Amino acid sequence: MSSTKCPYEDEILKDRRLFFIFATLSVLMPAFSISGIMKPTSEPLGVWFQRSGAITVVFSVFAELKASNMLGLFQASGFVNQTFYTTQDKYIKQVKIYNVIALFLIVFGTVIWGYGDLLLKMT
C-alpha cells in the first residue's frame, strides 16, 4: 500500500477541519453573548443572548453541511478502489456522529433564538 493518503481521506480531513471550526463557533456565540462582549448598552442581556441563537444556527448549518459532505463521500457512484473502503471503515462512525452533533447544535441554536431571553430570566 502506498504511503500517500487517498483522495477520499484528504476530502474527509478538509471537511472535518471546517466542521470543527463551524461547530466551535456555534458554541462560542452564546457563551460570548452571555458574557456581554460587544453588547450595546441599550440592549438587555437576554435579548442579546437571544440574538446569538441566530448566529449559532447559521454556524451550525454550515457545520451540518460539512458533515453531510463527508457522509456523501461514502456513497459510491461508480468504480472505487480499495482505499475508498478503507477510508469508509475508518471514518464512517465519526461522520455519523458529526452529523448528529450538527443537528443538535441547530436545535440548540433555535431554542436560544426563540427563547433565549426567557431562559436568562429564569436563572
OpenMM code with the backbone's topology and positions (N, CA, C; nanometers):
from openmm import Vec3, app, unit

residues = "MET SER SER THR LYS CYS PRO TYR GLU ASP GLU ILE LEU LYS ASP ARG ARG LEU PHE PHE ILE PHE ALA THR LEU SER VAL LEU MET PRO ALA PHE SER ILE SER GLY ILE MET LYS PRO THR SER GLU PRO LEU GLY VAL TRP PHE GLN ARG SER GLY ALA ILE THR VAL VAL PHE SER VAL PHE ALA GLU LEU LYS ALA SER ASN MET LEU GLY LEU PHE GLN ALA SER GLY PHE VAL ASN GLN THR PHE TYR THR THR GLN ASP LYS TYR ILE LYS GLN VAL LYS ILE TYR ASN VAL ILE ALA LEU PHE LEU ILE VAL PHE GLY THR VAL ILE TRP GLY TYR GLY ASP LEU LEU LEU LYS MET THR".split()
positions = [
    Vec3(0.0838, -0.1179, 0.0000),
    Vec3(0.0000, 0.0000, 0.0000),
    Vec3(0.0883, 0.1243, 0.0000),
    Vec3(0.0503, 0.2208, -0.0730),
    Vec3(0.1273, 0.3443, -0.0870),
    Vec3(0.1206, 0.4265, 0.0413),
    Vec3(0.2226, 0.5106, 0.0636),
    Vec3(0.2265, 0.5925, 0.1852),
    Vec3(0.1490, 0.7232, 0.1690),
    Vec3(0.0998, 0.7511, 0.0495),
    Vec3(0.0224, 0.8735, 0.0298),
    Vec3(-0.1229, 0.8494, 0.0684),
    Vec3(-0.1867, 0.9575, 0.1156),
    Vec3(-0.3278, 0.9483, 0.1519),
    Vec3(-0.4114, 0.9386, 0.0265),
    Vec3(-0.5236, 0.8738, 0.0394),
    Vec3(-0.6124, 0.8652, -0.0752),
    Vec3(-0.6947, 0.9939, -0.0848),
    Vec3(-0.7471, 1.0243, -0.2018),
    Vec3(-0.8233, 1.1490, -0.2188),
    Vec3(-0.9490, 1.1535, -0.1317),
    Vec3(-1.0068, 1.0379, -0.1021),
    Vec3(-1.1247, 1.0348, -0.0160),
    Vec3(-1.0880, 1.0846, 0.1239),
    Vec3(-0.9762, 1.0369, 0.1741),
    Vec3(-0.9338, 1.0769, 0.3082),
    Vec3(-0.8955, 1.2246, 0.3113),
    Vec3(-0.8310, 1.2728, 0.2079),
    Vec3(-0.7971, 1.4156, 0.2020),
    Vec3(-0.9224, 1.5020, 0.2109),
    Vec3(-1.0258, 1.4632, 0.1383),
    Vec3(-1.1515, 1.5391, 0.1382),
    Vec3(-1.2205, 1.5308, 0.2750),
    Vec3(-1.2187, 1.4136, 0.3351),
    Vec3(-1.2779, 1.3963, 0.4685),
    Vec3(-1.2060, 1.4865, 0.5682),
    Vec3(-1.0740, 1.4861, 0.5666),
    Vec3(-0.9974, 1.5658, 0.6628),
    Vec3(-1.0193, 1.7154, 0.6433),
    Vec3(-1.0330, 1.7596, 0.5194),
    Vec3(-1.0593, 1.9013, 0.4917),
    Vec3(-1.1978, 1.9406, 0.5461),
    Vec3(-1.2989, 1.8586, 0.5166),
    Vec3(-1.4338, 1.8881, 0.5651),
    Vec3(-1.4426, 1.8755, 0.7169),
    Vec3(-1.3691, 1.7811, 0.7743),
    Vec3(-1.3715, 1.7638, 0.9200),
    Vec3(-1.3139, 1.8862, 0.9897),
    Vec3(-1.2066, 1.9414, 0.9360),
    Vec3(-1.1463, 2.0628, 0.9936),
    Vec3(-1.2481, 2.1775, 0.9912),
    Vec3(-1.3142, 2.1956, 0.8782),
    Vec3(-1.4151, 2.3014, 0.8682),
    Vec3(-1.5350, 2.2739, 0.9585),
    Vec3(-1.5730, 2.1465, 0.9719),
    Vec3(-1.6820, 2.1109, 1.0631),
    Vec3(-1.6482, 2.1555, 1.2048),
    Vec3(-1.5272, 2.1254, 1.2500),
    Vec3(-1.4874, 2.1627, 1.3859),
    Vec3(-1.4840, 2.3141, 1.4044),
    Vec3(-1.4402, 2.3860, 1.3039),
    Vec3(-1.4379, 2.5328, 1.3132),
    Vec3(-1.5802, 2.5859, 1.3282),
    Vec3(-1.6713, 2.5419, 1.2413),
    Vec3(-1.8089, 2.5912, 1.2476),
    Vec3(-1.8800, 2.5471, 1.3756),
    Vec3(-1.8586, 2.4232, 1.4184),
    Vec3(-1.9228, 2.3748, 1.5406),
    Vec3(-1.8720, 2.4523, 1.6622),
    Vec3(-1.7427, 2.4789, 1.6660),
    Vec3(-1.6859, 2.5561, 1.7769),
    Vec3(-1.7419, 2.6969, 1.7792),
    Vec3(-1.7501, 2.7602, 1.6639),
    Vec3(-1.8063, 2.8953, 1.6577),
    Vec3(-1.9530, 2.8972, 1.7014),
    Vec3(-2.0266, 2.7936, 1.6672),
    Vec3(-2.1674, 2.7902, 1.7055),
    Vec3(-2.1852, 2.7765, 1.8563),
    Vec3(-2.0906, 2.7144, 1.9233),
    Vec3(-2.0973, 2.7032, 2.0694),
    Vec3(-2.0455, 2.8305, 2.1364),
    Vec3(-1.9462, 2.8924, 2.0754),
    Vec3(-1.8876, 3.0124, 2.1351),
    Vec3(-1.9801, 3.1346, 2.1286),
    Vec3(-2.0652, 3.1428, 2.0285),
    Vec3(-2.1517, 3.2602, 2.0133),
    Vec3(-2.2396, 3.2855, 2.1356),
    Vec3(-2.3140, 3.1854, 2.1856),
    Vec3(-2.3938, 3.2107, 2.3060),
    Vec3(-2.3071, 3.2404, 2.4286),
    Vec3(-2.1916, 3.1749, 2.4365),
    Vec3(-2.1022, 3.1995, 2.5504),
    Vec3(-2.0531, 3.3442, 2.5502),
    Vec3(-2.0150, 3.3930, 2.4344),
    Vec3(-1.9713, 3.5326, 2.4249),
    Vec3(-2.0850, 3.6283, 2.4550),
    Vec3(-2.2049, 3.5960, 2.4102),
    Vec3(-2.3170, 3.6875, 2.4312),
    Vec3(-2.3554, 3.6954, 2.5788),
    Vec3(-2.3490, 3.5845, 2.6507),
    Vec3(-2.3808, 3.5869, 2.7940),
    Vec3(-2.2791, 3.6713, 2.8698),
    Vec3(-2.1550, 3.6684, 2.8242),
    Vec3(-2.0523, 3.7479, 2.8915),
    Vec3(-2.0675, 3.8967, 2.8622),
    Vec3(-2.1532, 3.9312, 2.7658),
    Vec3(-2.1769, 4.0719, 2.7348),
    Vec3(-2.0767, 4.1332, 2.6402),
    Vec3(-1.9931, 4.0508, 2.5786),
    Vec3(-1.8942, 4.1028, 2.4842),
    Vec3(-1.9658, 4.1683, 2.3668),
    Vec3(-1.9295, 4.2898, 2.3375),
    Vec3(-1.9823, 4.3685, 2.2263),
    Vec3(-2.1318, 4.3989, 2.2386),
    Vec3(-2.1889, 4.3879, 2.3572),
    Vec3(-2.3312, 4.4167, 2.3771),
    Vec3(-2.3521, 4.5672, 2.3816),
    Vec3(-2.4436, 4.6186, 2.3005),
    Vec3(-2.4740, 4.7616, 2.3099),
    Vec3(-2.5332, 4.7942, 2.4473),
    Vec3(-2.5038, 4.9118, 2.4993),
    Vec3(-2.5519, 4.9475, 2.6338),
    Vec3(-2.7035, 4.9549, 2.6397),
    Vec3(-2.7684, 4.9843, 2.5302),
    Vec3(-2.9142, 4.9961, 2.5301),
    Vec3(-2.9844, 4.8606, 2.5181),
    Vec3(-2.9099, 4.7555, 2.4979),
    Vec3(-2.9662, 4.6226, 2.4736),
    Vec3(-2.9659, 4.5399, 2.6019),
    Vec3(-3.0809, 4.4838, 2.6426),
    Vec3(-3.0815, 4.3926, 2.7585),
    Vec3(-3.0012, 4.2653, 2.7276),
    Vec3(-2.9406, 4.2085, 2.8294),
    Vec3(-2.8576, 4.0889, 2.8103),
    Vec3(-2.9386, 3.9724, 2.7545),
    Vec3(-3.0626, 3.9575, 2.7994),
    Vec3(-3.1460, 3.8478, 2.7498),
    Vec3(-3.1718, 3.8555, 2.6009),
    Vec3(-3.1976, 3.9760, 2.5519),
    Vec3(-3.2214, 3.9949, 2.4083),
    Vec3(-3.0927, 3.9704, 2.3303),
    Vec3(-2.9813, 4.0162, 2.3854),
    Vec3(-2.8519, 3.9940, 2.3207),
    Vec3(-2.8220, 3.8446, 2.3122),
    Vec3(-2.8517, 3.7707, 2.4205),
    Vec3(-2.8330, 3.6256, 2.4206),
    Vec3(-2.9258, 3.5606, 2.3181),
    Vec3(-3.0492, 3.6070, 2.3121),
    Vec3(-3.1457, 3.5528, 2.2168),
    Vec3(-3.0974, 3.5722, 2.0731),
    Vec3(-3.0424, 3.6863, 2.0432),
    Vec3(-2.9917, 3.7126, 1.9082),
    Vec3(-2.8737, 3.6230, 1.8734),
    Vec3(-2.7985, 3.5835, 1.9722),
    Vec3(-2.6854, 3.4946, 1.9437),
    Vec3(-2.7327, 3.3601, 1.8905),
    Vec3(-2.8568, 3.3243, 1.9194),
    Vec3(-2.9121, 3.1992, 1.8674),
    Vec3(-2.9162, 3.1965, 1.7163),
    Vec3(-2.9440, 3.3127, 1.6558),
    Vec3(-2.9472, 3.3189, 1.5094),
    Vec3(-2.8093, 3.2891, 1.4516),
    Vec3(-2.7066, 3.3487, 1.5107),
    Vec3(-2.5694, 3.3241, 1.4638),
    Vec3(-2.5304, 3.1787, 1.4899),
    Vec3(-2.5743, 3.1252, 1.6024),
    Vec3(-2.5473, 2.9857, 1.6352),
    Vec3(-2.6063, 2.8937, 1.5289),
    Vec3(-2.7288, 2.9218, 1.4885),
    Vec3(-2.7933, 2.8397, 1.3858),
    Vec3(-2.7172, 2.8488, 1.2535),
    Vec3(-2.6737, 2.9672, 1.2165),
    Vec3(-2.6002, 2.9837, 1.0903),
    Vec3(-2.4726, 2.8994, 1.0911),
    Vec3(-2.3932, 2.9104, 1.1975),
    Vec3(-2.2701, 2.8310, 1.2043),
    Vec3(-2.3008, 2.6813, 1.2133),
    Vec3(-2.4086, 2.6461, 1.2815),
    Vec3(-2.4468, 2.5051, 1.2931),
    Vec3(-2.4886, 2.4472, 1.1589),
    Vec3(-2.5583, 2.5268, 1.0784),
    Vec3(-2.5971, 2.4805, 0.9450),
    Vec3(-2.4726, 2.4580, 0.8593),
    Vec3(-2.3759, 2.5487, 0.8684),
    Vec3(-2.2506, 2.5275, 0.7944),
    Vec3(-2.1800, 2.4001, 0.8422),
    Vec3(-2.1813, 2.3753, 0.9741),
    Vec3(-2.1212, 2.2526, 1.0270),
    Vec3(-2.1955, 2.1301, 0.9730),
    Vec3(-2.3276, 2.1389, 0.9678),
    Vec3(-2.4067, 2.0278, 0.9171),
    Vec3(-2.3799, 2.0041, 0.7684),
    Vec3(-2.3604, 2.1108, 0.6935),
    Vec3(-2.3260, 2.0949, 0.5514),
    Vec3(-2.1942, 2.0202, 0.5344),
    Vec3(-2.0974, 2.0521, 0.6180),
    Vec3(-1.9690, 1.9812, 0.6106),
    Vec3(-1.9860, 1.8355, 0.6508),
    Vec3(-2.0672, 1.8086, 0.7541),
    Vec3(-2.0924, 1.6703, 0.7953),
    Vec3(-2.1642, 1.5942, 0.6833),
    Vec3(-2.2587, 1.6592, 0.6172),
    Vec3(-2.3294, 1.5955, 0.5059),
    Vec3(-2.2365, 1.5709, 0.3879),
    Vec3(-2.1448, 1.6651, 0.3620),
    Vec3(-2.0457, 1.6442, 0.2555),
    Vec3(-1.9629, 1.5199, 0.2837),
    Vec3(-1.9204, 1.5056, 0.4095),
    Vec3(-1.8402, 1.3885, 0.4453),
    Vec3(-1.9211, 1.2613, 0.4261),
    Vec3(-2.0470, 1.2635, 0.4683),
    Vec3(-2.1320, 1.1458, 0.4537),
    Vec3(-2.1559, 1.1145, 0.3061),
    Vec3(-2.1724, 1.2174, 0.2252),
    Vec3(-2.1945, 1.1990, 0.0822),
    Vec3(-2.0760, 1.1368, 0.0097),
    Vec3(-1.9563, 1.1583, 0.0630),
    Vec3(-1.8376, 1.0974, 0.0008),
    Vec3(-1.8422, 0.9456, 0.0062),
    Vec3(-1.9166, 0.8917, 0.1016),
    Vec3(-1.9216, 0.7466, 0.1184),
    Vec3(-2.0334, 0.6812, 0.0381),
    Vec3(-2.0967, 0.7549, -0.0464),
    Vec3(-2.1997, 0.6976, -0.1329),
    Vec3(-2.1396, 0.6832, -0.2723),
    Vec3(-2.0784, 0.5707, -0.2926),
    Vec3(-2.0062, 0.5453, -0.4174),
    Vec3(-2.1016, 0.5499, -0.5358),
    Vec3(-2.0576, 0.6167, -0.6402),
    Vec3(-2.1411, 0.6274, -0.7599),
    Vec3(-2.0637, 0.5801, -0.8830),
    Vec3(-1.9918, 0.4764, -0.8670),
    Vec3(-1.9131, 0.4229, -0.9776),
    Vec3(-1.8069, 0.3290, -0.9245),
    Vec3(-1.7052, 0.3103, -1.0032),
    Vec3(-1.5953, 0.2247, -0.9613),
    Vec3(-1.5099, 0.2978, -0.8591),
    Vec3(-1.4759, 0.2270, -0.7535),
    Vec3(-1.3891, 0.2824, -0.6499),
    Vec3(-1.2785, 0.1810, -0.6237),
    Vec3(-1.1676, 0.2307, -0.5708),
    Vec3(-1.0594, 0.1388, -0.5392),
    Vec3(-1.0644, 0.1002, -0.3913),
    Vec3(-0.9725, 0.0191, -0.3493),
    Vec3(-0.9721, -0.0325, -0.2128),
    Vec3(-0.9563, 0.0790, -0.1096),
    Vec3(-0.8888, 0.1876, -0.1446),
    Vec3(-0.8714, 0.2964, -0.0466),
    Vec3(-1.0048, 0.3579, -0.0070),
    Vec3(-1.1039, 0.3512, -0.0954),
    Vec3(-1.2370, 0.4013, -0.0617),
    Vec3(-1.2931, 0.3249, 0.0572),
    Vec3(-1.2878, 0.1929, 0.0510),
    Vec3(-1.3450, 0.1111, 0.1574),
    Vec3(-1.2649, 0.1212, 0.2865),
    Vec3(-1.1351, 0.1334, 0.2741),
    Vec3(-1.0514, 0.1520, 0.3925),
    Vec3(-1.0852, 0.2836, 0.4609),
    Vec3(-1.0997, 0.3887, 0.3828),
    Vec3(-1.1348, 0.5201, 0.4369),
    Vec3(-1.2752, 0.5170, 0.4949),
    Vec3(-1.3669, 0.4514, 0.4267),
    Vec3(-1.5038, 0.4421, 0.4767),
    Vec3(-1.5071, 0.3717, 0.6125),
    Vec3(-1.4365, 0.2603, 0.6244),
    Vec3(-1.4316, 0.1880, 0.7511),
    Vec3(-1.3710, 0.2730, 0.8622),
    Vec3(-1.2737, 0.3541, 0.8262),
    Vec3(-1.2017, 0.4355, 0.9240),
    Vec3(-1.2857, 0.5534, 0.9748),
    Vec3(-1.3680, 0.6137, 0.8880),
    Vec3(-1.4325, 0.7410, 0.9233),
    Vec3(-1.5853, 0.7387, 0.9318),
    Vec3(-1.6516, 0.6356, 0.8894),
    Vec3(-1.7973, 0.6404, 0.8781),
    Vec3(-1.8661, 0.6642, 1.0131),
    Vec3(-1.8177, 0.6008, 1.1183),
    Vec3(-1.8800, 0.6214, 1.2501),
    Vec3(-1.8613, 0.7655, 1.2971),
    Vec3(-1.7411, 0.8191, 1.2778),
    Vec3(-1.7150, 0.9583, 1.3166),
    Vec3(-1.8070, 1.0534, 1.2413),
    Vec3(-1.8201, 1.0313, 1.1123),
    Vec3(-1.9004, 1.1208, 1.0290),
    Vec3(-2.0470, 1.1180, 1.0716),
    Vec3(-2.0974, 1.0019, 1.1057),
    Vec3(-2.2359, 0.9931, 1.1531),
    Vec3(-2.2525, 1.0683, 1.2854),
    Vec3(-2.1533, 1.0597, 1.3717),
    Vec3(-2.1580, 1.1337, 1.4981),
    Vec3(-2.1532, 1.2841, 1.4711),
    Vec3(-2.0712, 1.3275, 1.3770),
    Vec3(-2.0646, 1.4699, 1.3423),
    Vec3(-2.1996, 1.5196, 1.2928),
    Vec3(-2.2686, 1.4368, 1.2166),
    Vec3(-2.3995, 1.4742, 1.1656),
    Vec3(-2.4982, 1.4936, 1.2801),
    Vec3(-2.4969, 1.4045, 1.3774),
    Vec3(-2.5859, 1.4159, 1.4933),
    Vec3(-2.5500, 1.5397, 1.5765),
    Vec3(-2.4213, 1.5639, 1.5958),
    Vec3(-2.3775, 1.6826, 1.6710),
    Vec3(-2.4262, 1.8099, 1.6016),
    Vec3(-2.4117, 1.8145, 1.4704),
    Vec3(-2.4548, 1.9334, 1.3962),
    Vec3(-2.6050, 1.9544, 1.4102),
    Vec3(-2.6823, 1.8487, 1.4010),
    Vec3(-2.8269, 1.8623, 1.4171),
    Vec3(-2.8624, 1.9082, 1.5582),
    Vec3(-2.7925, 1.8557, 1.6576),
    Vec3(-2.8141, 1.9010, 1.7951),
    Vec3(-2.7831, 2.0497, 1.8086),
    Vec3(-2.6737, 2.0951, 1.7479),
    Vec3(-2.6363, 2.2369, 1.7553),
    Vec3(-2.7401, 2.3256, 1.6873),
    Vec3(-2.7997, 2.2779, 1.5789),
    Vec3(-2.9056, 2.3546, 1.5130),
    Vec3(-3.0253, 2.3694, 1.6062),
    Vec3(-3.0639, 2.2614, 1.6708),
    Vec3(-3.1763, 2.2676, 1.7656),
    Vec3(-3.1407, 2.3582, 1.8832),
    Vec3(-3.0203, 2.3446, 1.9346),
    Vec3(-2.9715, 2.4277, 2.0450),
    Vec3(-2.9794, 2.5755, 2.0086),
    Vec3(-2.9306, 2.6110, 1.8923),
    Vec3(-2.9345, 2.7497, 1.8471),
    Vec3(-3.0757, 2.7997, 1.8262),
    Vec3(-3.1628, 2.7126, 1.7754),
    Vec3(-3.3017, 2.7514, 1.7527),
    Vec3(-3.3729, 2.7789, 1.8842),
    Vec3(-3.3474, 2.6975, 1.9857),
    Vec3(-3.4079, 2.7204, 2.1176),
    Vec3(-3.3594, 2.8527, 2.1761),
    Vec3(-3.2310, 2.8797, 2.1645),
    Vec3(-3.1771, 3.0075, 2.2129),
    Vec3(-3.2396, 3.1230, 2.1350),
    Vec3(-3.2487, 3.1074, 2.0060),
    Vec3(-3.3040, 3.2119, 1.9196),
    Vec3(-3.4491, 3.2422, 1.9562),
    Vec3(-3.5247, 3.1394, 1.9853),
    Vec3(-3.6660, 3.1578, 2.0160),
    Vec3(-3.6942, 3.1960, 2.1604),
    Vec3(-3.6166, 3.1404, 2.2534),
    Vec3(-3.6489, 3.1555, 2.3957),
    Vec3(-3.5320, 3.2032, 2.4803),
    Vec3(-3.4267, 3.2536, 2.4183),
    Vec3(-3.3071, 3.2928, 2.4930),
    Vec3(-3.3323, 3.3965, 2.6003),
    Vec3(-3.4145, 3.4957, 2.5701),
    Vec3(-3.4431, 3.5988, 2.6707),
    Vec3(-3.5179, 3.5401, 2.7892),
    Vec3(-3.6085, 3.4464, 2.7640),
    Vec3(-3.6833, 3.3818, 2.8723),
    Vec3(-3.5942, 3.2890, 2.9544),
    Vec3(-3.5032, 3.2211, 2.8877),
    Vec3(-3.4110, 3.1319, 2.9592),
    Vec3(-3.3235, 3.2089, 3.0561),
    Vec3(-3.2802, 3.3268, 3.0173),
    Vec3(-3.1970, 3.4084, 3.1082),
    Vec3(-3.2787, 3.4665, 3.2225),
    Vec3(-3.4053, 3.4942, 3.2008),
    Vec3(-3.4916, 3.5454, 3.3077),
    Vec3(-3.5163, 3.4385, 3.4138),
    Vec3(-3.5149, 3.3125, 3.3730),
    Vec3(-3.5410, 3.2025, 3.4656),
    Vec3(-3.4235, 3.1815, 3.5612),
    Vec3(-3.3043, 3.2229, 3.5236),
    Vec3(-3.1879, 3.1972, 3.6087),
    Vec3(-3.1668, 3.3079, 3.7076),
] * unit.nanometer
topology = app.Topology()
chain = topology.addChain("A")
for resn in residues:
    res = topology.addResidue(resn, chain)
    for name in ("N", "CA", "C"):
        topology.addAtom(name, app.Element.getBySymbol(name[0]), res)
